[in-house]
Amino acid sequence: MVEKTLQAMRCGGIYDHIGFGFHRYSTDPRWLVPHFEKMLYDQALLAIAYTEAYQATKKAEYARTAREIFTYVMRDMTSPEGGLYSAEDADSEGEEGKFYVWTSDEIQRILPDKEANLALKLFNIGEEGNFVDEVAGRKTGRNILYLTKSIEEFASDLSMPIPDLRARIEEIREELFAYRKKRIHPHKDDKILTDWNGLMIAALAKGAQVFDEPRYATAARRAADFILKNVRTAEGHLLHRYRDGEAALTANVDDYAFLIYGLLELYEATFEVNYLATALELNEDSIRHFWDHENGGFYFTAEDGENLLFRQKEIYDGAVPSGNSVAMLNLLRLGRITARDDLEEKAANIGQAFYGNVSQLPSAYTQLMVAVDFAIGPSYEVVIAGDLHAGDTRQMLDAIRGLFVPNKIVILHPTDHEFAAIEDIAPFIKNHSSINGKATAYVCLNYNCQLPTQDVGSLHGLLGSDQALESGANS
């Protein structure tokens, strides 16, 4: 189900085949005709989905799509200071989709004959068009670009080597992108929102790990640093939005939960302890101001925020996941990193608080189910003791990041002078040391650790062997 959906979305008109990134939603069951708005949170959540699909299947098409989403976000949705913009509108010149659609005459005028013919076939561009005027109910001659088959299938039909076809398609895309760039662009919503930035920081940091791409880590770091410097009060409380040099509006629980999520992923991408320490600070702040001490779970608004008749608690995972769902997984991860039972108990309290709602229709609470799956296990604590810049440590990390094992936390126990900072946060790692100066991996289930290993193959086995699974189920 996951693969069919991801493939159909990537081939459909909901994907921007020329400039990359996904439009907001499809208006038909074929993923063809989108609402053309582009939202930052959609890019984040879909980039995570395609990245994890690549981890699980090793199919290059998923990696390529995730990378293209990151290209779009870094190119078009990033402020000079590093914060990430919210959205791009659907309309330009008063018409929805005008920036994105094409006529066959345009394609033939822009491209050489051979490339134009290829583009017309590949992207299903016809003279009548496939974009229908909603008022008149007739075709307009404009086309939404979409694919009916994979590049591999298309190459087979043309009896052409796949790399050659991909190179020609990229040349076509660049020509059309350069032409489209001269059109009047849709309006960009340049608000920088804390919660949506948190999701994109998480996506970029995850991409940096899986694709071994430092540029993604740099983009995630810049966005995180921007929020922490500019969208936070002098007392350290988060604010909700930033625009034109002004930060304003008291943060809600989504702002805290999503940013903490991003900081946790950023720590695992860079092992810079300050991001982990900040995640813990923000987590304590969120508990202090949003936690329901009587019934469990987080209120959407802070107790010292706007005076409301009712303080709501959200759990439904819709276009974006709920703050409670993300916070539950954050608490579990932070609890495992710090060996603090109180944080894991808070996570359990969230499940208990919303059990009645969730049990009626679990599929409406999918992000919460991710947290439940982590809690049920098996889930791992992985400690790598070694020099982050040494080749053997990098091999260990690459081995972990190449596997789809979402239920884990990864801590680096460095061999240099910086080890004290992480030991203060995760005291259980003090005895997890490098052996004979070589990178050493410790794989634990509920802090019950297997024998340390310096072999990548053995590390794979410890993260997926029957023995590990059985141990996790029993613990």
Summary of the structure (lengths in Angstrom):
residues: 475
radius of gyration: 23.9
end to end distance: 31.5
largest distance: 75.9
contacts: 1593
relative contact order: 0.08
helix: 52%
strand: 13%
